[in-house]
């Protein structure tokens, strides 16, 4: 799933700023994607906030 791959990347990139309290070797799964987006929004800067918006957009069901 593209959202999981993107969340894993964002977790690694923004680890020190947003997720410093979590395990550095955490394997982000599908159930963790909303948690990553929430952490980016709460603790990140402008770039992290925009990345969270893109990540959340990937989670929305696409109209048929």
GIHUSUL-V11112 format. One record per residue. OMEGA is omega in whole degrees, 0 to 359 (NA if undefined). Layout:
omega:OMEGA
omega:OMEGA
This chain:
omega:185
omega:181
omega:180
omega:179
omega:179
omega:179
omega:177
omega:179
omega:181
omega:177
omega:180
omega:184
omega:184
omega:184
omega:185
omega:182
omega:190
omega:188
omega:185
omega:183
omega:181
omega:179
omega:180
omega:181
omega:179
omega:176
omega:182
omega:178
omega:182
omega:181
omega:182
omega:184
omega:177
omega:178
omega:178
omega:179
omega:179
omega:178
omega:177
omega:180
omega:185
omega:191
omega:183
omega:176
omega:183
omega:180
omega:179
omega:179
omega:178
omega:177
omega:177
omega:178
omega:177
omega:180
omega:178
omega:178
omega:178
omega:182
omega:181
omega:176
omega:179
omega:179
omega:182
omega:NA
